[in-house]
Amino acid sequence: MMLEVGGVRSGYGAVEALRGVSLDVARGELVALVGGNGAGKTTLLRCISGVQPVSAGTIRFDGQDITRVRAARRVAMGIAQVPEGRLVFPAMAVEDNLRLGAYLLDRKRLAGAFERVYALFPVLAERKREQAGLFSGGQQQMLAIGRALMSEPRLLLLDEPSMGLAPIVVDQIFDAIQNLCANGTTILLVEQNASAALGIADRGYVIETGAVVLDGEGDALLDNPRVQAAYLGV
């Protein structure tokens, strides 16, 4: 397994957001984590990327315990997160936003990273000199994903990439996510849009009030009556 999360607990003050979460992601997999607002999805990603402290449990990456490893070191190890809400720098040019994700790269690797991101999202190349704040929500999401890819991650953490986007744009984003996985990037995808996420995932987990309540192959979870009733409106 590339990522192994075992019994992780974390919270904010007296509020426990994660109550012993365990999951794993194999190398090359696309794994979806679905659940409602406040279920603990974002907190778990923050624990994996190192910006949220873990009060109990362990996180292992490529067999190495990274539970107490600082966030910057995790980026160097090959973990990158695309945050909820995109959080691009609106006053900066697209190219400069991307460059911020590549602070670990030398000049040769930087050129290759730009090439790969621009091939995945051609609109970023076409408008690389423009301010990110002029972009639509979907284009900003492409930019946020591109910025994370600039660090050449082996594990990509995606937090609600479909949030606030039109259905046709969601399809474009999810096509890009599938393309990334097909080309070797391991992905943990957090989504409220359970249908879209489980529809492209190899496996999935359902989290409720800080605990995993279901897991299985993506198609099997889509067919699960509990998932259909709670998240698919069936």
Secondary structure, DSSP 8 states (H G I E B T S, - for coil): --EEEEEEEEEETTEEEEEEEEEEE-TT-EEEEE--TTSSHHHHHHHHHTSS--SEEEEEETTEE-TT--HHHHHHHTEEEE-TT----TTSBHHHHHHHTTTT--HHHHHHHHHHHHHH-HHHHHTTTSBGGGS-HHHHHHHHHHHHHTT--SEEEEE-TTTT--HHHHHHHHHHHHHHHHTT-EEEEEES-HHHHHHH-SEEEEEETTEEEEEEEHHHHHT-HHHHHHHS--
